[in-house]
Amino acid sequence: MKLTTRGHYSVKALLDLSLQPGYTPTSVKAISRRQDLPAPYLEKLLILMRRAGLVTSIRGARGGYKLARHPAKISLGHILEAVGETLEPLPHHTPNAELVEDWVAFTLWNRLHQKLKEALYSISLEDLYHDARSWQAAIGEETSFVV
């Protein structure tokens, strides 16, 4: 599986929001600057994630976006689903009823797909945050945190 730009940017944005003290709101412009993401595209992704209940938006001078729930309650699967990422193994394939090997391959891909979905929904935003922090510490970087 390859994470598309849409999925990658979405994860980066939510990781950035998870760094905000007390999960306070932050502007699209600030996230865009810190994560080196195009602000107009980021805004579209945040709107999709707001509709999915992953972030909330606050209006006003101190407004912006913030996580709608604790990072441990937001999975990688939720993020990818919110921005329209799909992981269908063989979306347009119908196995040939006369070929046993076609059914075996079809069943294998469906089982792998199920395991991948389970893994994506078991990895939380909090897990990703800790993994990134551990990696940064291991290489001696400051904890500025850009994914």
C-alpha positions as CSV (number, residue, x, y, z in Angstrom):
1,M,0.0,0.0,0.0
2,K,1.3,3.4,-0.9
3,L,0.0,6.4,1.0
4,T,-1.2,9.1,-1.5
5,T,-0.5,12.8,-1.1
6,R,-4.0,13.2,0.3
7,G,-3.5,10.6,3.0
8,H,0.1,11.8,3.8
9,Y,-1.0,15.4,4.2
10,S,-4.0,14.4,6.3
11,V,-1.8,12.4,8.7
12,K,0.7,15.2,8.9
13,A,-2.0,17.8,9.7
14,L,-3.5,15.7,12.5
15,L,-0.1,14.9,14.0
16,D,0.5,18.6,14.0
17,L,-2.8,19.2,15.8
18,S,-1.9,16.6,18.3
19,L,1.1,18.7,19.3
20,Q,-0.9,21.7,20.3
21,P,-0.9,22.2,24.1
22,G,-4.3,21.1,25.4
23,Y,-5.3,20.4,21.8
24,T,-6.0,24.1,21.3
25,P,-7.1,25.4,17.9
26,T,-4.5,26.3,15.3
27,S,-4.9,28.0,12.0
28,V,-4.6,26.3,8.6
29,K,-1.8,28.8,7.8
30,A,0.2,27.8,10.9
31,I,-0.2,24.1,10.1
32,S,0.7,24.8,6.5
33,R,3.8,26.7,7.4
34,R,5.1,24.1,10.0
35,Q,4.4,21.1,7.9
36,D,5.2,22.7,4.5
37,L,1.8,21.9,3.0
38,P,-0.2,24.0,0.5
39,A,-2.8,25.8,2.6
40,P,-5.7,25.7,0.1
41,Y,-5.4,21.9,-0.2
42,L,-4.9,21.5,3.5
43,E,-8.1,23.4,4.1
44,K,-10.1,21.0,1.9
45,L,-8.7,18.0,3.7
46,L,-9.5,19.5,7.1
47,I,-13.1,20.1,5.9
48,L,-13.4,16.4,5.0
49,M,-11.9,15.4,8.4
50,R,-14.3,17.8,10.2
51,R,-17.3,16.2,8.4
52,A,-15.9,12.8,9.6
53,G,-15.8,14.0,13.2
54,L,-12.0,13.9,13.5
55,V,-11.5,17.7,13.9
56,T,-13.6,20.6,14.9
57,S,-13.4,24.2,13.6
58,I,-13.5,27.3,15.7
59,R,-14.2,30.7,14.2
60,G,-12.6,33.9,15.2
61,A,-9.2,35.5,15.8
62,R,-8.1,32.6,18.0
63,G,-9.9,30.0,16.0
64,G,-8.7,27.3,13.6
65,Y,-8.9,23.5,13.8
66,K,-8.4,21.2,16.7
67,L,-8.8,17.5,17.3
68,A,-12.3,16.4,18.0
69,R,-11.2,13.6,20.3
70,H,-8.0,12.3,22.0
71,P,-5.3,11.1,19.6
72,A,-5.6,7.6,21.0
73,K,-9.2,7.5,19.7
74,I,-8.3,8.5,16.1
75,S,-6.9,5.7,13.9
76,L,-5.0,5.8,10.7
77,G,-7.9,4.0,9.2
78,H,-10.3,6.8,10.3
79,I,-8.0,9.4,8.8
80,L,-7.7,7.7,5.5
81,E,-11.4,6.9,5.3
82,A,-12.2,10.5,6.1
83,V,-10.3,11.8,3.0
84,G,-11.6,9.2,0.7
85,E,-8.7,6.8,0.6
86,T,-9.7,3.2,-0.3
87,L,-7.9,0.0,0.1
88,E,-9.9,-2.3,-2.0
89,P,-7.7,-5.3,-3.1
90,L,-9.3,-6.2,-6.4
91,P,-12.1,-3.7,-6.9
92,H,-13.1,-4.8,-10.4
93,H,-12.2,-8.4,-10.4
94,T,-14.7,-11.2,-10.5
95,P,-13.0,-14.6,-10.2
96,N,-13.5,-17.1,-13.0
97,A,-15.7,-19.9,-11.5
98,E,-13.9,-22.5,-13.6
99,L,-10.4,-21.7,-12.4
100,V,-9.6,-22.9,-8.9
101,E,-6.4,-20.8,-8.8
102,D,-8.4,-17.7,-9.6
103,W,-10.6,-18.3,-6.6
104,V,-7.5,-19.1,-4.4
105,A,-5.9,-15.8,-5.4
106,F,-9.1,-13.9,-4.9
107,T,-9.6,-15.4,-1.5
108,L,-6.0,-14.7,-0.5
109,W,-6.2,-11.0,-1.6
110,N,-9.5,-10.6,0.3
111,R,-7.9,-12.1,3.5
112,L,-4.9,-9.8,3.1
113,H,-7.2,-6.8,2.6
114,Q,-9.0,-7.7,5.8
115,K,-5.8,-7.9,7.8
116,L,-4.5,-4.6,6.4
117,K,-7.8,-2.9,7.4
118,E,-7.5,-4.3,10.9
119,A,-4.0,-3.0,11.2
120,L,-4.9,0.5,9.9
121,Y,-7.7,0.8,12.4
122,S,-5.5,-0.5,15.2
123,I,-2.8,2.2,14.7
124,S,-3.8,5.4,16.5
125,L,-2.6,9.0,15.9
126,E,-1.1,8.7,19.4
127,D,0.9,5.6,18.3
128,L,2.2,7.5,15.2
129,Y,3.1,10.5,17.4
130,H,5.2,8.3,19.8
131,D,6.8,6.5,16.9
132,A,7.9,9.7,15.3
133,R,9.2,11.1,18.7
134,S,11.1,7.9,19.3
135,W,12.7,8.1,15.9
136,Q,13.7,11.7,16.4
137,A,15.2,11.0,19.8
138,A,17.1,8.0,18.3
139,I,18.8,10.2,15.7
140,G,19.4,13.0,18.1
141,E,17.0,15.6,16.6
142,E,15.1,18.2,18.5
143,T,11.4,17.5,18.8
144,S,10.3,20.0,16.2
145,F,8.3,17.3,14.6
146,V,7.8,17.5,10.9
147,V,6.7,14.2,9.4
